């Protein structure tokens, strides 16, 4: 069998005789990107259902309530007078945040004492909890500054604006680089698509390897030639799949500030490593079903240890060492930083790490594949 015949055979198997290989390779990442892109399209969580328990019923408490109503982070669903009613609404998930304004709220303000406002949040969801805590602190700080300036103006007959600047001479100005809206779509969706692409690589190369091992027509054929053609064809298809992901990300509005000179080496090294790992895994297991089960079990740990959601810097040394054995650890964060900022200082390190891992996987996988090809499906 000539080289061109081997290439034609691989392409025919991938797109005609066993089309699920092409579907896995191109469809898995695309499905994840579209599905979660639609889910996370709003980008940030807004209008968190909030109940306000106003036991004070004064101008000051109503002013604070208006501050909460005016912010985009909260959606005040009800104003009640009883704390137990507010707690009941949180238990029934009618509200995820409760603001409790005490009965002596206005009295303590007018007498120069410090009044305490209790903000309760449902900690079962850390996303809404973090947003609620930050937004509530901002609302109360703004209310404090306004009340302090107004009281000072009434006592001194001064200008409220000028007194406000004297009372709060320093204001925080936040500038979030690369993801200014702190959008979850920019943060999360790309990593899910890359994890799905990796699984698609495993399933497609696994089906190809297992198919050749059990194909009696290939008995006597040079296994090294078959393997080299197979890896070459699927490497090209994987690169095309990555380009397809970049195109879909552009369609969904995910910014891509990376240069081709950065993305191509990284994606090429990852494709080499993922295919080598898939080859090794498929050559280890006797049947394709066994390999599929193992690869499905591998997906979630690979994504978590990849440091995409929990940074590797926060892991202990042992966990960091384990995480470094997963190819996703060298791809996902790098791609996100390249997409959002356009540069990644440790790009060469990550490419080298992927090439080293890929070479180890390839050597082991090649030996196992050739051995099984010579011995049949045993």
C-alpha positions as semicolon CSV with decimal commas, in nm:
position;residue;x (nm);y (nm);z (nm)
1;X;0,000;0,000;0,000
2;X;0,149;0,332;-0,114
3;X;0,165;0,648;0,094
4;X;-0,120;0,813;-0,095
5;X;-0,333;0,502;-0,059
6;X;-0,270;0,503;0,317
7;X;-0,372;0,869;0,340
8;X;-0,682;0,807;0,129
9;X;-0,773;0,510;0,344
10;X;-0,750;0,713;0,666
11;X;-0,961;0,996;0,524
12;X;-1,220;0,755;0,388
13;X;-1,245;0,577;0,721
14;X;-1,278;0,906;0,907
15;X;-1,542;1,067;0,685
16;X;-1,722;0,776;0,514
17;X;-1,685;0,431;0,667
18;X;-1,677;0,554;1,028
19;X;-1,801;0,914;1,013
20;X;-1,829;0,936;1,391
21;X;-1,452;0,997;1,398
22;X;-1,494;1,324;1,206
23;X;-1,802;1,408;1,412
24;X;-1,606;1,360;1,734
25;X;-1,315;1,565;1,604
26;X;-1,512;1,860;1,470
27;X;-1,850;1,833;1,640
28;X;-1,764;1,792;2,010
29;X;-1,587;2,126;2,052
30;X;-1,835;2,305;1,825
31;X;-2,133;2,173;2,023
32;X;-1,981;2,278;2,355
33;X;-1,883;2,620;2,224
34;X;-2,228;2,693;2,083
35;X;-2,422;2,546;2,376
36;X;-2,225;2,716;2,652
37;X;-2,175;3,027;2,443
38;X;-2,552;3,073;2,438
39;X;-2,574;2,989;2,809
40;X;-2,305;3,239;2,912
41;X;-2,392;3,500;2,650
42;X;-2,508;3,759;2,912
43;X;-2,151;3,748;3,042
44;X;-2,219;3,859;3,398
45;X;-2,481;3,778;3,660
46;X;-2,722;4,064;3,720
47;X;-3,055;4,125;3,892
48;X;-2,999;3,886;4,182
49;X;-3,338;3,841;4,354
50;X;-3,322;4,039;4,678
51;X;-3,560;4,096;4,965
52;X;-3,524;4,398;5,193
53;X;-3,648;4,382;5,549
54;X;-3,711;4,741;5,656
55;X;-3,784;4,752;6,028
56;X;-3,704;5,123;6,050
57;X;-3,961;5,273;5,806
58;X;-3,779;5,606;5,793
59;X;-3,646;5,834;5,522
60;X;-3,298;5,692;5,577
61;X;-3,408;5,331;5,537
62;X;-3,609;5,418;5,227
63;X;-3,303;5,596;5,084
64;X;-3,091;5,286;5,142
65;X;-3,360;5,070;4,982
66;X;-3,353;5,298;4,676
67;X;-2,976;5,257;4,653
68;X;-3,021;4,880;4,635
69;X;-3,303;4,917;4,383
70;X;-3,096;5,140;4,154
71;X;-2,801;4,901;4,117
72;X;-2,793;4,647;3,832
73;X;-2,661;4,371;4,055
74;X;-2,981;4,341;4,261
75;X;-3,345;4,302;4,176
76;X;-3,555;4,389;4,480
77;X;-3,847;4,149;4,465
78;X;-4,014;4,258;4,789
79;X;-3,978;4,493;5,084
80;X;-4,100;4,333;5,408
81;X;-4,117;4,437;5,771
82;X;-4,047;4,103;5,939
83;X;-3,707;3,933;5,944
84;X;-3,861;3,585;5,955
85;X;-4,050;3,657;5,633
86;X;-3,723;3,753;5,465
87;X;-3,556;3,434;5,587
88;X;-3,852;3,230;5,463
89;X;-3,819;3,385;5,117
90;X;-3,453;3,282;5,111
91;X;-3,537;2,928;5,220
92;X;-3,794;2,903;4,940
93;X;-3,541;3,044;4,689
94;X;-3,762;3,343;4,615
95;X;-3,462;3,558;4,704
96;X;-3,089;3,487;4,713
97;X;-2,995;3,796;4,913
98;X;-3,164;3,961;5,210
99;X;-3,088;4,309;5,346
100;X;-3,198;4,361;5,707
101;X;-3,232;4,725;5,815
102;X;-3,269;4,743;6,197
103;X;-3,544;4,933;6,377
104;X;-3,306;5,190;6,528
105;X;-3,129;5,250;6,195
106;X;-3,221;5,619;6,157
107;X;-3,192;5,693;6,531
108;X;-2,833;5,570;6,547
109;X;-2,741;5,771;6,239
110;X;-2,892;6,091;6,376
111;X;-2,725;6,050;6,715
112;X;-2,382;5,995;6,559
113;X;-2,364;5,626;6,637
114;X;-2,273;5,345;6,399
115;X;-2,571;5,153;6,261
116;X;-2,533;4,798;6,134
117;X;-2,706;4,661;5,824
118;X;-2,709;4,283;5,792
119;X;-2,674;4,138;5,442
120;X;-2,751;3,767;5,419
121;X;-2,659;3,563;5,111
122;X;-2,717;3,208;4,999
123;X;-2,366;3,062;5,001
124;X;-2,469;2,754;4,803
125;X;-2,377;2,942;4,486
126;X;-2,043;3,119;4,521
127;X;-2,098;3,318;4,201
128;X;-2,405;3,501;4,330
129;X;-2,248;3,520;4,676
130;X;-1,935;3,697;4,551
131;X;-2,134;3,936;4,335
132;X;-2,381;4,011;4,615
133;X;-2,112;4,076;4,875
134;X;-1,916;4,310;4,650
135;X;-2,223;4,497;4,526
136;X;-2,373;4,530;4,876
137;X;-2,048;4,676;5,010
138;X;-2,040;4,926;4,724
139;X;-2,402;5,028;4,783
140;X;-2,358;5,079;5,157
141;X;-2,030;5,268;5,113
142;X;-2,195;5,502;4,864
143;X;-2,487;5,551;5,104
144;X;-2,247;5,624;5,390
145;X;-2,064;5,892;5,192
146;X;-2,386;6,060;5,087
147;X;-2,538;6,061;5,438
148;X;-2,215;6,186;5,596
149;X;-2,186;6,470;5,345
150;X;-2,551;6,568;5,392
151;X;-2,529;6,573;5,771
152;X;-2,212;6,778;5,761
153;X;-2,375;7,024;5,522
154;X;-2,676;7,065;5,750
155;X;-2,458;7,133;6,055
156;X;-2,215;7,372;5,889
157;X;-2,435;7,522;5,616
158;X;-2,158;7,422;5,373
159;X;-2,168;7,282;5,023
160;X;-2,263;6,914;5,027
161;X;-2,045;6,829;4,725
162;X;-1,735;6,992;4,872
163;X;-1,793;6,834;5,212
164;X;-1,841;6,497;5,046
165;X;-1,498;6,524;4,887
166;X;-1,345;6,616;5,222
167;X;-1,514;6,332;5,405
168;X;-1,409;6,080;5,139
169;X;-1,096;6,227;4,981
170;X;-0,990;5,898;4,821
171;X;-1,203;5,705;4,574
172;X;-1,110;5,372;4,424
173;X;-1,081;5,355;4,047
174;X;-1,075;4,999;3,912
175;X;-0,939;4,913;3,571
176;X;-0,973;4,544;3,482
177;X;-0,743;4,457;3,193
178;X;-0,824;4,209;2,915
179;X;-1,171;4,122;3,047
180;X;-1,309;4,458;3,165
181;X;-1,666;4,339;3,213
182;X;-1,542;4,026;3,398
183;X;-1,757;3,823;3,162
184;X;-1,794;3,453;3,239
185;X;-1,828;3,391;2,866
186;X;-1,476;3,518;2,806
187;X;-1,349;3,333;3,113
188;X;-1,513;2,993;3,091
189;X;-1,650;2,897;2,748
190;X;-1,320;2,866;2,564
191;X;-1,182;2,621;2,818
192;X;-1,490;2,400;2,790
193;X;-1,452;2,395;2,412
194;X;-1,086;2,295;2,441
195;X;-1,174;2,017;2,685
196;X;-1,437;1,891;2,438
197;X;-1,185;1,911;2,154
198;X;-0,941;1,701;2,354
199;X;-1,210;1,440;2,414
200;X;-1,296;1,446;2,044
201;X;-0,929;1,382;1,964
202;X;-0,921;1,085;2,199
203;X;-1,240;0,930;2,062
204;X;-1,140;0,974;1,698
205;X;-0,781;0,851;1,726
206;X;-0,895;0,574;1,960
207;X;-1,149;0,449;1,706
208;X;-0,886;0,466;1,431
209;X;-0,624;0,276;1,632
210;X;-0,864;0,010;1,756
211;X;-1,005;-0,028;1,406
212;X;-0,662;-0,100;1,260
213;X;-0,567;-0,339;1,539
214;X;-0,877;-0,548;1,471
215;X;-0,862;-0,516;1,089
216;X;-0,747;-0,851;0,951
217;X;-0,686;-0,695;0,607
218;X;-0,387;-0,508;0,750
219;X;-0,217;-0,827;0,866
220;X;0,138;-0,820;0,733
221;X;0,132;-0,447;0,656
222;X;0,419;-0,238;0,797
223;X;0,277;-0,099;1,125
224;X;0,519;0,194;1,138
225;X;0,394;0,325;0,804
226;X;0,031;0,286;0,907
227;X;0,099;0,464;1,234
228;X;0,293;0,752;1,078
229;X;0,020;0,817;0,821
230;X;-0,251;0,790;1,083
231;X;-0,090;1,041;1,315
232;X;-0,012;1,276;1,029
233;X;-0,368;1,274;0,895
234;X;-0,527;1,319;1,236
235;X;-0,280;1,592;1,327
236;X;-0,389;1,791;1,023
237;X;-0,756;1,727;1,103
238;X;-0,697;1,837;1,464
239;X;-0,540;2,162;1,347
240;X;-0,841;2,222;1,121
241;X;-1,067;2,153;1,420
242;X;-0,881;2,413;1,625
243;X;-0,920;2,666;1,343
244;X;-1,291;2,587;1,340
245;X;-1,308;2,658;1,713
246;X;-1,137;2,994;1,662
247;X;-1,388;3,080;1,390
248;X;-1,687;2,988;1,608
249;X;-1,540;3,187;1,898
250;X;-1,521;3,489;1,667
251;X;-1,883;3,440;1,562
252;X;-1,991;3,425;1,928
253;X;-1,808;3,748;2,003
254;X;-1,519;3,606;2,204
255;X;-1,222;3,836;2,134
256;X;-0,913;3,684;1,980
257;X;-0,613;3,914;2,013
258;X;-0,361;3,634;1,963
259;X;-0,124;3,628;1,667
260;X;-0,093;3,326;1,442
261;X;0,273;3,298;1,543
262;X;0,159;3,233;1,900
263;X;-0,147;3,014;1,847
264;X;-0,008;2,786;1,577
265;X;0,293;2,649;1,771
266;X;0,084;2,601;2,085
267;X;-0,205;2,428;1,911
268;X;0,032;2,219;1,698
269;X;0,220;2,098;2,007
270;X;-0,104;2,019;2,187
271;X;-0,242;1,828;1,887
272;X;0,079;1,621;1,881
273;X;0,057;1,550;2,255
274;X;-0,316;1,473;2,264
275;X;-0,291;1,237;1,966
276;X;0,009;1,062;2,123
277;X;-0,178;1,021;2,452
278;X;-0,483;0,892;2,268
279;X;-0,266;0,648;2,075
280;X;-0,107;0,519;2,393
281;X;-0,444;0,478;2,566
282;X;-0,604;0,305;2,269
283;X;-0,310;0,066;2,238
284;X;-0,329;-0,025;2,606
285;X;-0,695;-0,130;2,614
286;X;-0,816;-0,442;2,439
287;X;-1,139;-0,296;2,302
288;X;-1,260;0,044;2,192
289;X;-1,535;0,039;2,453
290;X;-1,282;0,001;2,733
291;X;-1,081;0,292;2,593
292;X;-1,390;0,512;2,561
293;X;-1,482;0,450;2,923
294;X;-1,132;0,540;3,037
295;X;-1,119;0,856;2,825
296;X;-1,455;0,973;2,961
297;X;-1,325;0,925;3,316
298;X;-1,015;1,123;3,221
299;X;-1,202;1,431;3,090
300;X;-1,313;1,598;3,416
301;X;-0,984;1,549;3,610
302;X;-0,794;1,681;3,308
303;X;-1,006;1,995;3,301
304;X;-0,987;2,055;3,677
305;X;-0,614;1,984;3,706
306;X;-0,556;2,199;3,400
307;X;-0,585;2,504;3,623
308;X;-0,857;2,666;3,416
309;X;-1,102;2,718;3,702
310;X;-0,873;2,676;4,003
311;X;-0,532;2,834;3,938
312;X;-0,227;2,613;3,956
313;X;-0,054;2,875;4,170
314;X;-0,306;2,797;4,445
315;X;-0,234;2,422;4,433
316;X;0,012;2,255;4,669
317;X;0,342;2,131;4,520
318;X;0,229;1,768;4,491
319;X;-0,090;1,866;4,312
320;X;0,103;2,098;4,082
321;X;0,333;1,811;3,989
322;X;0,034;1,589;3,909
323;X;-0,132;1,869;3,712
324;X;0,180;1,916;3,500
325;X;0,127;1,566;3,356
326;X;-0,202;1,672;3,194
327;X;-0,167;1,830;2,847
328;X;-0,458;2,065;2,922
329;X;-0,250;2,229;3,196
330;X;-0,017;2,364;2,926
331;X;-0,289;2,465;2,680
332;X;-0,610;2,601;2,832
333;X;-0,480;2,894;3,037
334;X;-0,231;2,987;2,767
335;X;-0,502;3,000;2,500
336;X;-0,730;3,209;2,722
337;X;-0,452;3,459;2,792
338;X;-0,360;3,474;2,424
339;X;-0,722;3,530;2,322
340;X;-0,790;3,801;2,580
341;X;-0,455;3,982;2,603
342;X;-0,271;3,883;2,286
343;X;0,046;3,768;2,460
344;X;0,166;3,496;2,697
345;X;0,511;3,530;2,847
346;X;0,557;3,155;2,909
347;X;0,454;3,038;2,563
348;X;0,787;2,871;2,479
349;X;0,788;2,688;2,812
350;X;0,439;2,550;2,752
351;X;0,520;2,443;2,396
352;X;0,835;2,263;2,514
353;X;0,645;2,090;2,795
354;X;0,380;1,968;2,549
355;X;0,646;1,839;2,310
356;X;0,822;1,650;2,590
357;X;0,499;1,492;2,713
358;X;0,395;1,413;2,357
359;X;0,725;1,243;2,278
360;X;0,700;1,024;2,589
361;X;0,343;0,927;2,504
362;X;0,433;0,868;2,138
363;X;0,726;0,637;2,211
364;X;0,520;0,424;2,451
365;X;0,213;0,427;2,230
366;X;0,406;0,343;1,912
367;X;0,573;0,042;2,070
368;X;0,242;-0,088;2,204
369;X;0,062;-0,027;1,874
370;X;0,325;-0,201;1,663
371;X;0,338;-0,491;1,903
372;X;-0,039;-0,541;1,888
373;X;-0,041;-0,504;1,510
374;X;0,216;-0,782;1,480
375;X;0,040;-1,005;1,733
376;X;-0,313;-0,930;1,609
377;X;-0,590;-0,812;1,841
378;X;-0,459;-1,004;2,140
